Amino acid sequence: MFPSRDWKTSRTGLSQKGIGSVMRSLGMIEGSTTTGKGLKIRAELDENEYQTGIKVSDKEMAEVNIERNDFHGEWNYKIYPRKS
């Protein structure tokens, strides 16, 4: 990422000082996160705008083919393609 816009007025609300902190954090994640089998992590700042306030019904949520991990399943989970 190459910060080129005026971060003081960015839609993310990040100040120039704040973006440095974010970039350092991303660098630390990328530089130090690996697994025993050699998986390496790539991290980048997503600056896209997304619609907020989208409501997902209980029925729609029940249709998600999700497998939650035993350890903090609210954070650690896998989502698989929908069952036929």
PDB file of N, CA, C and O in Angstrom, chain B, residues numbered from 101:
ATOM      1  N   MET B 101       0.836  -1.169   0.000  1.00  0.00           N
ATOM      2  CA  MET B 101       0.000   0.000   0.000  1.00  0.00           C
ATOM      3  C   MET B 101       0.883   1.235   0.000  1.00  0.00           C
ATOM      4  O   MET B 101       1.915   1.257   0.671  1.00  0.00           O
ATOM      5  N   PHE B 102       0.503   2.234  -0.723  1.00  0.00           N
ATOM      6  CA  PHE B 102       1.254   3.478  -0.794  1.00  0.00           C
ATOM      7  C   PHE B 102       0.339   4.616  -0.385  1.00  0.00           C
ATOM      8  O   PHE B 102      -0.427   5.114  -1.211  1.00  0.00           O
ATOM      9  N   PRO B 103       0.400   5.048   0.894  1.00  0.00           N
ATOM     10  CA  PRO B 103      -0.496   6.129   1.321  1.00  0.00           C
ATOM     11  C   PRO B 103      -0.168   7.425   0.610  1.00  0.00           C
ATOM     12  O   PRO B 103       0.883   8.023   0.840  1.00  0.00           O
ATOM     13  N   SER B 104      -1.062   7.852  -0.245  1.00  0.00           N
ATOM     14  CA  SER B 104      -0.788   9.059  -1.014  1.00  0.00           C
ATOM     15  C   SER B 104      -1.814  10.153  -0.780  1.00  0.00           C
ATOM     16  O   SER B 104      -1.570  11.311  -1.118  1.00  0.00           O
ATOM     17  N   ARG B 105      -2.946   9.807  -0.211  1.00  0.00           N
ATOM     18  CA  ARG B 105      -3.968  10.827   0.000  1.00  0.00           C
ATOM     19  C   ARG B 105      -3.760  11.493   1.361  1.00  0.00           C
ATOM     20  O   ARG B 105      -2.941  11.037   2.159  1.00  0.00           O
ATOM     21  N   ASP B 106      -4.476  12.532   1.614  1.00  0.00           N
ATOM     22  CA  ASP B 106      -4.406  13.250   2.884  1.00  0.00           C
ATOM     23  C   ASP B 106      -5.124  12.421   3.941  1.00  0.00           C
ATOM     24  O   ASP B 106      -6.354  12.422   4.001  1.00  0.00           O
ATOM     25  N   TRP B 107      -4.375  11.721   4.765  1.00  0.00           N
ATOM     26  CA  TRP B 107      -4.958  10.806   5.735  1.00  0.00           C
ATOM     27  C   TRP B 107      -5.775  11.529   6.797  1.00  0.00           C
ATOM     28  O   TRP B 107      -6.587  10.898   7.474  1.00  0.00           O
ATOM     29  N   LYS B 108      -5.583  12.828   6.962  1.00  0.00           N
ATOM     30  CA  LYS B 108      -6.357  13.559   7.964  1.00  0.00           C
ATOM     31  C   LYS B 108      -7.834  13.609   7.592  1.00  0.00           C
ATOM     32  O   LYS B 108      -8.687  13.757   8.468  1.00  0.00           O
ATOM     33  N   THR B 109      -8.143  13.488   6.312  1.00  0.00           N
ATOM     34  CA  THR B 109      -9.538  13.553   5.878  1.00  0.00           C
ATOM     35  C   THR B 109      -9.995  12.243   5.264  1.00  0.00           C
ATOM     36  O   THR B 109     -11.032  12.187   4.604  1.00  0.00           O
ATOM     37  N   SER B 110      -9.228  11.201   5.479  1.00  0.00           N
ATOM     38  CA  SER B 110      -9.564   9.905   4.911  1.00  0.00           C
ATOM     39  C   SER B 110     -10.893   9.394   5.454  1.00  0.00           C
ATOM     40  O   SER B 110     -11.250   9.681   6.596  1.00  0.00           O
ATOM     41  N   ARG B 111     -11.613   8.650   4.650  1.00  0.00           N
ATOM     42  CA  ARG B 111     -12.882   8.079   5.089  1.00  0.00           C
ATOM     43  C   ARG B 111     -12.678   7.070   6.210  1.00  0.00           C
ATOM     44  O   ARG B 111     -13.625   6.773   6.938  1.00  0.00           O
ATOM     45  N   THR B 112     -11.472   6.535   6.372  1.00  0.00           N
ATOM     46  CA  THR B 112     -11.213   5.592   7.456  1.00  0.00           C
ATOM     47  C   THR B 112     -11.024   6.315   8.772  1.00  0.00           C
ATOM     48  O   THR B 112     -11.062   5.696   9.835  1.00  0.00           O
ATOM     49  N   GLY B 113     -10.818   7.636   8.708  1.00  0.00           N
ATOM     50  CA  GLY B 113     -10.622   8.399   9.916  1.00  0.00           C
ATOM     51  C   GLY B 113      -9.230   8.259  10.502  1.00  0.00           C
ATOM     52  O   GLY B 113      -8.988   8.717  11.619  1.00  0.00           O
ATOM     53  N   LEU B 114      -8.308   7.640   9.778  1.00  0.00           N
ATOM     54  CA  LEU B 114      -6.951   7.453  10.279  1.00  0.00           C
ATOM     55  C   LEU B 114      -6.145   8.726  10.094  1.00  0.00           C
ATOM     56  O   LEU B 114      -6.176   9.339   9.027  1.00  0.00           O
ATOM     57  N   SER B 115      -5.434   9.117  11.120  1.00  0.00           N
ATOM     58  CA  SER B 115      -4.524  10.249  10.992  1.00  0.00           C
ATOM     59  C   SER B 115      -3.220   9.744  10.391  1.00  0.00           C
ATOM     60  O   SER B 115      -3.026   8.535  10.269  1.00  0.00           O
ATOM     61  N   GLN B 116      -2.331  10.643  10.016  1.00  0.00           N
ATOM     62  CA  GLN B 116      -1.041  10.209   9.501  1.00  0.00           C
ATOM     63  C   GLN B 116      -0.303   9.398  10.548  1.00  0.00           C
ATOM     64  O   GLN B 116       0.366   8.422  10.208  1.00  0.00           O
ATOM     65  N   LYS B 117      -0.408   9.776  11.804  1.00  0.00           N
ATOM     66  CA  LYS B 117       0.213   9.017  12.885  1.00  0.00           C
ATOM     67  C   LYS B 117      -0.444   7.643  12.980  1.00  0.00           C
ATOM     68  O   LYS B 117       0.241   6.634  13.149  1.00  0.00           O
ATOM     69  N   GLY B 118      -1.759   7.604  12.873  1.00  0.00           N
ATOM     70  CA  GLY B 118      -2.495   6.347  12.971  1.00  0.00           C
ATOM     71  C   GLY B 118      -2.160   5.372  11.864  1.00  0.00           C
ATOM     72  O   GLY B 118      -2.052   4.170  12.110  1.00  0.00           O
ATOM     73  N   ILE B 119      -1.993   5.870  10.640  1.00  0.00           N
ATOM     74  CA  ILE B 119      -1.680   4.968   9.529  1.00  0.00           C
ATOM     75  C   ILE B 119      -0.313   4.335   9.724  1.00  0.00           C
ATOM     76  O   ILE B 119      -0.100   3.188   9.330  1.00  0.00           O
ATOM     77  N   GLY B 120       0.608   5.060  10.323  1.00  0.00           N
ATOM     78  CA  GLY B 120       1.915   4.457  10.618  1.00  0.00           C
ATOM     79  C   GLY B 120       1.779   3.288  11.558  1.00  0.00           C
ATOM     80  O   GLY B 120       2.439   2.263  11.384  1.00  0.00           O
ATOM     81  N   SER B 121       0.925   3.433  12.558  1.00  0.00           N
ATOM     82  CA  SER B 121       0.680   2.369  13.516  1.00  0.00           C
ATOM     83  C   SER B 121       0.028   1.162  12.837  1.00  0.00           C
ATOM     84  O   SER B 121       0.393   0.017  13.106  1.00  0.00           O
ATOM     85  N   VAL B 122      -0.932   1.426  11.962  1.00  0.00           N
ATOM     86  CA  VAL B 122      -1.595   0.352  11.227  1.00  0.00           C
ATOM     87  C   VAL B 122      -0.585  -0.371  10.343  1.00  0.00           C
ATOM     88  O   VAL B 122      -0.562  -1.601  10.313  1.00  0.00           O
ATOM     89  N   MET B 123       0.243   0.373   9.629  1.00  0.00           N
ATOM     90  CA  MET B 123       1.221  -0.234   8.735  1.00  0.00           C
ATOM     91  C   MET B 123       2.253  -1.058   9.518  1.00  0.00           C
ATOM     92  O   MET B 123       2.667  -2.125   9.066  1.00  0.00           O
ATOM     93  N   ARG B 124       2.669  -0.559  10.696  1.00  0.00           N
ATOM     94  CA  ARG B 124       3.602  -1.330  11.536  1.00  0.00           C
ATOM     95  C   ARG B 124       2.940  -2.631  11.991  1.00  0.00           C
ATOM     96  O   ARG B 124       3.575  -3.685  11.997  1.00  0.00           O
ATOM     97  N   SER B 125       1.670  -2.554  12.368  1.00  0.00           N
ATOM     98  CA  SER B 125       0.954  -3.753  12.800  1.00  0.00           C
ATOM     99  C   SER B 125       0.851  -4.767  11.674  1.00  0.00           C
ATOM    100  O   SER B 125       1.067  -5.960  11.886  1.00  0.00           O
ATOM    101  N   LEU B 126       0.521  -4.292  10.472  1.00  0.00           N
ATOM    102  CA  LEU B 126       0.437  -5.200   9.327  1.00  0.00           C
ATOM    103  C   LEU B 126       1.793  -5.834   9.052  1.00  0.00           C
ATOM    104  O   LEU B 126       1.877  -7.024   8.744  1.00  0.00           O
ATOM    105  N   GLY B 127       2.849  -5.042   9.162  1.00  0.00           N
ATOM    106  CA  GLY B 127       4.199  -5.568   8.953  1.00  0.00           C
ATOM    107  C   GLY B 127       4.567  -6.620   9.975  1.00  0.00           C
ATOM    108  O   GLY B 127       5.206  -7.616   9.636  1.00  0.00           O
ATOM    109  N   MET B 128       4.174  -6.417  11.218  1.00  0.00           N
ATOM    110  CA  MET B 128       4.467  -7.397  12.262  1.00  0.00           C
ATOM    111  C   MET B 128       3.688  -8.683  12.020  1.00  0.00           C
ATOM    112  O   MET B 128       4.220  -9.776  12.210  1.00  0.00           O
ATOM    113  N   ILE B 129       2.442  -8.562  11.607  1.00  0.00           N
ATOM    114  CA  ILE B 129       1.643  -9.751  11.305  1.00  0.00           C
ATOM    115  C   ILE B 129       2.300 -10.528  10.175  1.00  0.00           C
ATOM    116  O   ILE B 129       2.496 -11.740  10.271  1.00  0.00           O
ATOM    117  N   GLU B 130       2.637  -9.823   9.109  1.00  0.00           N
ATOM    118  CA  GLU B 130       3.227 -10.459   7.942  1.00  0.00           C
ATOM    119  C   GLU B 130       4.594 -11.047   8.241  1.00  0.00           C
ATOM    120  O   GLU B 130       4.916 -12.140   7.774  1.00  0.00           O
ATOM    121  N   GLY B 131       5.402 -10.333   9.014  1.00  0.00           N
ATOM    122  CA  GLY B 131       6.774 -10.751   9.250  1.00  0.00           C
ATOM    123  C   GLY B 131       6.943 -11.857  10.265  1.00  0.00           C
ATOM    124  O   GLY B 131       7.970 -12.536  10.265  1.00  0.00           O
ATOM    125  N   SER B 132       5.964 -12.060  11.133  1.00  0.00           N
ATOM    126  CA  SER B 132       6.182 -13.007  12.220  1.00  0.00           C
ATOM    127  C   SER B 132       5.147 -14.130  12.298  1.00  0.00           C
ATOM    128  O   SER B 132       5.214 -14.966  13.198  1.00  0.00           O
ATOM    129  N   THR B 133       4.208 -14.158  11.382  1.00  0.00           N
ATOM    130  CA  THR B 133       3.155 -15.167  11.459  1.00  0.00           C
ATOM    131  C   THR B 133       3.421 -16.276  10.452  1.00  0.00           C
ATOM    132  O   THR B 133       3.272 -16.091   9.244  1.00  0.00           O
ATOM    133  N   THR B 134       3.818 -17.429  10.972  1.00  0.00           N
ATOM    134  CA  THR B 134       4.018 -18.616  10.147  1.00  0.00           C
ATOM    135  C   THR B 134       3.535 -19.824  10.944  1.00  0.00           C
ATOM    136  O   THR B 134       3.290 -19.731  12.147  1.00  0.00           O
ATOM    137  N   THR B 135       3.404 -20.945  10.267  1.00  0.00           N
ATOM    138  CA  THR B 135       3.031 -22.183  10.949  1.00  0.00           C
ATOM    139  C   THR B 135       4.206 -23.143  10.894  1.00  0.00           C
ATOM    140  O   THR B 135       5.189 -22.892  10.196  1.00  0.00           O
ATOM    141  N   GLY B 136       4.106 -24.225  11.618  1.00  0.00           N
ATOM    142  CA  GLY B 136       5.145 -25.250  11.615  1.00  0.00           C
ATOM    143  C   GLY B 136       5.355 -25.865  10.249  1.00  0.00           C
ATOM    144  O   GLY B 136       6.434 -26.383   9.961  1.00  0.00           O
ATOM    145  N   LYS B 137       4.338 -25.817   9.402  1.00  0.00           N
ATOM    146  CA  LYS B 137       4.449 -26.385   8.056  1.00  0.00           C
ATOM    147  C   LYS B 137       4.846 -25.346   7.021  1.00  0.00           C
ATOM    148  O   LYS B 137       4.895 -25.646   5.828  1.00  0.00           O
ATOM    149  N   GLY B 138       5.133 -24.116   7.470  1.00  0.00           N
ATOM    150  CA  GLY B 138       5.645 -23.108   6.550  1.00  0.00           C
ATOM    151  C   GLY B 138       4.637 -22.161   5.948  1.00  0.00           C
ATOM    152  O   GLY B 138       4.992 -21.366   5.078  1.00  0.00           O
ATOM    153  N   LEU B 139       3.377 -22.218   6.384  1.00  0.00           N
ATOM    154  CA  LEU B 139       2.384 -21.274   5.875  1.00  0.00           C
ATOM    155  C   LEU B 139       2.792 -19.871   6.283  1.00  0.00           C
ATOM    156  O   LEU B 139       3.073 -19.617   7.454  1.00  0.00           O
ATOM    157  N   LYS B 140       2.824 -18.963   5.325  1.00  0.00           N
ATOM    158  CA  LYS B 140       3.149 -17.577   5.614  1.00  0.00           C
ATOM    159  C   LYS B 140       1.912 -16.718   5.398  1.00  0.00           C
ATOM    160  O   LYS B 140       1.089 -17.012   4.531  1.00  0.00           O
ATOM    161  N   ILE B 141       1.786 -15.673   6.174  1.00  0.00           N
ATOM    162  CA  ILE B 141       0.623 -14.802   6.131  1.00  0.00           C
ATOM    163  C   ILE B 141       0.963 -13.514   5.386  1.00  0.00           C
ATOM    164  O   ILE B 141       2.042 -12.950   5.568  1.00  0.00           O
ATOM    165  N   ARG B 142       0.043 -13.058   4.553  1.00  0.00           N
ATOM    166  CA  ARG B 142       0.177 -11.767   3.884  1.00  0.00           C
ATOM    167  C   ARG B 142      -0.958 -10.894   4.384  1.00  0.00           C
ATOM    168  O   ARG B 142      -2.117 -11.309   4.377  1.00  0.00           O
ATOM    169  N   ALA B 143      -0.628  -9.688   4.815  1.00  0.00           N
ATOM    170  CA  ALA B 143      -1.639  -8.783   5.357  1.00  0.00           C
ATOM    171  C   ALA B 143      -1.590  -7.457   4.610  1.00  0.00           C
ATOM    172  O   ALA B 143      -0.516  -6.972   4.256  1.00  0.00           O
ATOM    173  N   GLU B 144      -2.747  -6.884   4.377  1.00  0.00           N
ATOM    174  CA  GLU B 144      -2.805  -5.565   3.750  1.00  0.00           C
ATOM    175  C   GLU B 144      -4.043  -4.824   4.239  1.00  0.00           C
ATOM    176  O   GLU B 144      -5.029  -5.432   4.656  1.00  0.00           O
ATOM    177  N   LEU B 145      -3.971  -3.520   4.181  1.00  0.00           N
ATOM    178  CA  LEU B 145      -5.079  -2.673   4.603  1.00  0.00           C
ATOM    179  C   LEU B 145      -6.130  -2.617   3.496  1.00  0.00           C
ATOM    180  O   LEU B 145      -5.821  -2.263   2.358  1.00  0.00           O
ATOM    181  N   ASP B 146      -7.350  -2.959   3.827  1.00  0.00           N
ATOM    182  CA  ASP B 146      -8.460  -2.891   2.879  1.00  0.00           C
ATOM    183  C   ASP B 146      -9.142  -1.548   3.068  1.00  0.00           C
ATOM    184  O   ASP B 146      -9.767  -1.301   4.100  1.00  0.00           O
ATOM    185  N   GLU B 147      -9.023  -0.688   2.077  1.00  0.00           N
ATOM    186  CA  GLU B 147      -9.603   0.656   2.167  1.00  0.00           C
ATOM    187  C   GLU B 147     -10.933   0.786   1.441  1.00  0.00           C
ATOM    188  O   GLU B 147     -11.450   1.894   1.295  1.00  0.00           O
ATOM    189  N   ASN B 148     -11.486  -0.314   0.991  1.00  0.00           N
ATOM    190  CA  ASN B 148     -12.773  -0.257   0.302  1.00  0.00           C
ATOM    191  C   ASN B 148     -13.870   0.176   1.255  1.00  0.00           C
ATOM    192  O   ASN B 148     -13.775  -0.021   2.466  1.00  0.00           O
ATOM    193  N   GLU B 149     -14.907   0.766   0.694  1.00  0.00           N
ATOM    194  CA  GLU B 149     -16.077   1.132   1.475  1.00  0.00           C
ATOM    195  C   GLU B 149     -17.106   0.022   1.337  1.00  0.00           C
ATOM    196  O   GLU B 149     -17.325  -0.504   0.246  1.00  0.00           O
ATOM    197  N   TYR B 150     -17.730  -0.327   2.444  1.00  0.00           N
ATOM    198  CA  TYR B 150     -18.732  -1.379   2.436  1.00  0.00           C
ATOM    199  C   TYR B 150     -20.028  -0.854   3.036  1.00  0.00           C
ATOM    200  O   TYR B 150     -20.020  -0.027   3.948  1.00  0.00           O
ATOM    201  N   GLN B 151     -21.130  -1.348   2.511  1.00  0.00           N
ATOM    202  CA  GLN B 151     -22.434  -0.965   3.018  1.00  0.00           C
ATOM    203  C   GLN B 151     -22.587  -1.520   4.433  1.00  0.00           C
ATOM    204  O   GLN B 151     -22.227  -2.666   4.702  1.00  0.00           O
ATOM    205  N   THR B 152     -23.113  -0.715   5.312  1.00  0.00           N
ATOM    206  CA  THR B 152     -23.349  -1.159   6.679  1.00  0.00           C
ATOM    207  C   THR B 152     -24.837  -1.312   6.921  1.00  0.00           C
ATOM    208  O   THR B 152     -25.657  -0.843   6.132  1.00  0.00           O
ATOM    209  N   GLY B 153     -25.177  -1.964   8.008  1.00  0.00           N
ATOM    210  CA  GLY B 153     -26.573  -2.092   8.396  1.00  0.00           C
ATOM    211  C   GLY B 153     -27.335  -3.178   7.668  1.00  0.00           C
ATOM    212  O   GLY B 153     -28.562  -3.224   7.748  1.00  0.00           O
ATOM    213  N   ILE B 154     -26.630  -4.065   6.950  1.00  0.00           N
ATOM    214  CA  ILE B 154     -27.309  -5.156   6.259  1.00  0.00           C
ATOM    215  C   ILE B 154     -27.787  -6.163   7.298  1.00  0.00           C
ATOM    216  O   ILE B 154     -27.002  -6.626   8.125  1.00  0.00           O
ATOM    217  N   LYS B 155     -29.043  -6.493   7.257  1.00  0.00           N
ATOM    218  CA  LYS B 155     -29.625  -7.435   8.208  1.00  0.00           C
ATOM    219  C   LYS B 155     -29.629  -8.832   7.606  1.00  0.00           C
ATOM    220  O   LYS B 155     -30.046  -9.023   6.463  1.00  0.00           O
ATOM    221  N   VAL B 156     -29.165  -9.806   8.378  1.00  0.00           N
ATOM    222  CA  VAL B 156     -29.168 -11.208   7.969  1.00  0.00           C
ATOM    223  C   VAL B 156     -30.181 -11.917   8.840  1.00  0.00           C
ATOM    224  O   VAL B 156     -30.102 -11.872  10.067  1.00  0.00           O
ATOM    225  N   SER B 157     -31.135 -12.572   8.196  1.00  0.00           N
ATOM    226  CA  SER B 157     -32.192 -13.249   8.964  1.00  0.00           C
ATOM    227  C   SER B 157     -31.632 -14.513   9.615  1.00  0.00           C
ATOM    228  O   SER B 157     -30.585 -15.019   9.211  1.00  0.00           O
ATOM    229  N   ASP B 158     -32.336 -15.013  10.620  1.00  0.00           N
ATOM    230  CA  ASP B 158     -31.952 -16.268  11.263  1.00  0.00           C
ATOM    231  C   ASP B 158     -31.939 -17.406  10.253  1.00  0.00           C
ATOM    232  O   ASP B 158     -31.079 -18.286  10.303  1.00  0.00           O
ATOM    233  N   LYS B 159     -32.909 -17.380   9.327  1.00  0.00           N
ATOM    234  CA  LYS B 159     -32.982 -18.427   8.290  1.00  0.00           C
ATOM    235  C   LYS B 159     -31.746 -18.373   7.390  1.00  0.00           C
ATOM    236  O   LYS B 159     -31.152 -19.411   7.098  1.00  0.00           O
ATOM    237  N   GLU B 160     -31.353 -17.176   6.949  1.00  0.00           N
ATOM    238  CA  GLU B 160     -30.161 -17.032   6.111  1.00  0.00           C
ATOM    239  C   GLU B 160     -28.911 -17.489   6.861  1.00  0.00           C
ATOM    240  O   GLU B 160     -28.050 -18.161   6.294  1.00  0.00           O
ATOM    241  N   MET B 161     -28.818 -17.123   8.128  1.00  0.00           N
ATOM    242  CA  MET B 161     -27.652 -17.498   8.929  1.00  0.00           C
ATOM    243  C   MET B 161     -27.578 -19.014   9.103  1.00  0.00           C
ATOM    244  O   MET B 161     -26.492 -19.593   9.081  1.00  0.00           O
ATOM    245  N   ALA B 162     -28.735 -19.655   9.275  1.00  0.00           N
ATOM    246  CA  ALA B 162     -28.787 -21.112   9.444  1.00  0.00           C
ATOM    247  C   ALA B 162     -28.342 -21.839   8.178  1.00  0.00           C
ATOM    248  O   ALA B 162     -27.915 -22.992   8.243  1.00  0.00           O
ATOM    249  N   GLU B 163     -28.441 -21.172   7.026  1.00  0.00           N
ATOM    250  CA  GLU B 163     -28.047 -21.783   5.755  1.00  0.00           C
ATOM    251  C   GLU B 163     -26.547 -21.708   5.487  1.00  0.00           C
ATOM    252  O   GLU B 163     -26.058 -22.330   4.545  1.00  0.00           O
ATOM    253  N   VAL B 164     -25.817 -20.957   6.299  1.00  0.00           N
ATOM    254  CA  VAL B 164     -24.369 -20.855   6.124  1.00  0.00           C
ATOM    255  C   VAL B 164     -23.747 -22.150   6.623  1.00  0.00           C
ATOM    256  O   VAL B 164     -23.993 -22.566   7.756  1.00  0.00           O
ATOM    257  N   ASN B 165     -22.942 -22.787   5.780  1.00  0.00           N
ATOM    258  CA  ASN B 165     -22.290 -24.045   6.126  1.00  0.00           C
ATOM    259  C   ASN B 165     -21.000 -23.711   6.885  1.00  0.00           C
ATOM    260  O   ASN B 165     -19.920 -23.635   6.298  1.00  0.00           O
ATOM    261  N   ILE B 166     -21.135 -23.517   8.186  1.00  0.00           N
ATOM    262  CA  ILE B 166     -20.036 -23.040   9.005  1.00  0.00           C
ATOM    263  C   ILE B 166     -19.629 -24.107  10.020  1.00  0.00           C
ATOM    264  O   ILE B 166     -20.474 -24.774  10.618  1.00  0.00           O
ATOM    265  N   GLU B 167     -18.327 -24.252  10.198  1.00  0.00           N
ATOM    266  CA  GLU B 167     -17.786 -25.172  11.204  1.00  0.00           C
ATOM    267  C   GLU B 167     -16.978 -24.355  12.191  1.00  0.00           C
ATOM    268  O   GLU B 167     -15.932 -23.806  11.846  1.00  0.00           O
ATOM    269  N   ARG B 168     -17.463 -24.276  13.412  1.00  0.00           N
ATOM    270  CA  ARG B 168     -16.792 -23.478  14.442  1.00  0.00           C
ATOM    271  C   ARG B 168     -15.743 -24.320  15.165  1.00  0.00           C
ATOM    272  O   ARG B 168     -15.963 -25.495  15.457  1.00  0.00           O
ATOM    273  N   ASN B 169     -14.603 -23.700  15.446  1.00  0.00           N
ATOM    274  CA  ASN B 169     -13.539 -24.352  16.193  1.00  0.00           C
ATOM    275  C   ASN B 169     -13.935 -24.430  17.659  1.00  0.00           C
ATOM    276  O   ASN B 169     -14.669 -23.575  18.155  1.00  0.00           O
ATOM    277  N   ASP B 170     -13.449 -25.459  18.357  1.00  0.00           N
ATOM    278  CA  ASP B 170     -13.745 -25.596  19.785  1.00  0.00           C
ATOM    279  C   ASP B 170     -13.186 -24.427  20.588  1.00  0.00           C
ATOM    280  O   ASP B 170     -13.761 -24.039  21.605  1.00  0.00           O
ATOM    281  N   PHE B 171     -12.069 -23.865  20.134  1.00  0.00           N
ATOM    282  CA  PHE B 171     -11.448 -22.746  20.837  1.00  0.00           C
ATOM    283  C   PHE B 171     -11.945 -21.447  20.219  1.00  0.00           C
ATOM    284  O   PHE B 171     -11.568 -21.114  19.095  1.00  0.00           O
ATOM    285  N   HIS B 172     -12.771 -20.724  20.922  1.00  0.00           N
ATOM    286  CA  HIS B 172     -13.330 -19.443  20.476  1.00  0.00           C
ATOM    287  C   HIS B 172     -13.948 -19.545  19.079  1.00  0.00           C
ATOM    288  O   HIS B 172     -13.504 -18.891  18.135  1.00  0.00           O
ATOM    289  N   GLY B 173     -14.958 -20.363  18.976  1.00  0.00           N
ATOM    290  CA  GLY B 173     -15.650 -20.557  17.702  1.00  0.00           C
ATOM    291  C   GLY B 173     -16.258 -19.302  17.116  1.00  0.00           C
ATOM    292  O   GLY B 173     -16.552 -19.258  15.921  1.00  0.00           O
ATOM    293  N   GLU B 174     -16.456 -18.264  17.946  1.00  0.00           N
ATOM    294  CA  GLU B 174     -16.965 -16.995  17.419  1.00  0.00           C
ATOM    295  C   GLU B 174     -15.910 -16.271  16.599  1.00  0.00           C
ATOM    296  O   GLU B 174     -16.238 -15.402  15.792  1.00  0.00           O
ATOM    297  N   TRP B 175     -14.622 -16.631  16.805  1.00  0.00           N
ATOM    298  CA  TRP B 175     -13.521 -16.010  16.046  1.00  0.00           C
ATOM    299  C   TRP B 175     -12.891 -16.988  15.058  1.00  0.00           C
ATOM    300  O   TRP B 175     -12.438 -16.590  13.984  1.00  0.00           O
ATOM    301  N   ASN B 176     -12.865 -18.257  15.423  1.00  0.00           N
ATOM    302  CA  ASN B 176     -12.158 -19.275  14.645  1.00  0.00           C
ATOM    303  C   ASN B 176     -13.157 -20.236  14.025  1.00  0.00           C
ATOM    304  O   ASN B 176     -13.775 -21.045  14.717  1.00  0.00           O
ATOM    305  N   TYR B 177     -13.307 -20.137  12.722  1.00  0.00           N
ATOM    306  CA  TYR B 177     -14.284 -20.975  12.043  1.00  0.00           C
ATOM    307  C   TYR B 177     -13.908 -21.127  10.572  1.00  0.00           C
ATOM    308  O   TYR B 177     -13.083 -20.386  10.037  1.00  0.00           O
ATOM    309  N   LYS B 178     -14.538 -22.112   9.939  1.00  0.00           N
ATOM    310  CA  LYS B 178     -14.375 -22.340   8.501  1.00  0.00           C
ATOM    311  C   LYS B 178     -15.758 -22.239   7.881  1.00  0.00           C
ATOM    312  O   LYS B 178     -16.739 -22.721   8.448  1.00  0.00           O
ATOM    313  N   ILE B 179     -15.833 -21.617   6.724  1.00  0.00           N
ATOM    314  CA  ILE B 179     -17.086 -21.558   5.979  1.00  0.00           C
ATOM    315  C   ILE B 179     -16.889 -22.358   4.695  1.00  0.00           C
ATOM    316  O   ILE B 179     -15.965 -22.102   3.922  1.00  0.00           O
ATOM    317  N   TYR B 180     -17.753 -23.309   4.488  1.00  0.00           N
ATOM    318  CA  TYR B 180     -17.687 -24.199   3.326  1.00  0.00           C
ATOM    319  C   TYR B 180     -18.772 -23.824   2.324  1.00  0.00           C
ATOM    320  O   TYR B 180     -19.722 -23.124   2.673  1.00  0.00           O
ATOM    321  N   PRO B 181     -18.639 -24.285   1.077  1.00  0.00           N
ATOM    322  CA  PRO B 181     -19.717 -24.047   0.100  1.00  0.00           C
ATOM    323  C   PRO B 181     -21.040 -24.614   0.637  1.00  0.00           C
ATOM    324  O   PRO B 181     -21.055 -25.542   1.446  1.00  0.00           O
ATOM    325  N   ARG B 182     -22.127 -24.039   0.169  1.00  0.00           N
ATOM    326  CA  ARG B 182     -23.440 -24.488   0.628  1.00  0.00           C
ATOM    327  C   ARG B 182     -23.668 -25.943   0.254  1.00  0.00           C
ATOM    328  O   ARG B 182     -23.223 -26.422  -0.789  1.00  0.00           O
ATOM    329  N   LYS B 183     -24.373 -26.623   1.136  1.00  0.00           N
ATOM    330  CA  LYS B 183     -24.741 -28.018   0.880  1.00  0.00           C
ATOM    331  C   LYS B 183     -25.818 -28.051  -0.182  1.00  0.00           C
ATOM    332  O   LYS B 183     -26.702 -27.195  -0.206  1.00  0.00           O
ATOM    333  N   SER B 184     -25.747 -29.024  -1.048  1.00  0.00           N
ATOM    334  CA  SER B 184     -26.758 -29.127  -2.124  1.00  0.00           C
ATOM    335  C   SER B 184     -28.049 -29.711  -1.622  1.00  0.00           C
ATOM    336  O   SER B 184     -28.997 -29.865  -2.392  1.00  0.00           O
TER     337      SER B 184
END
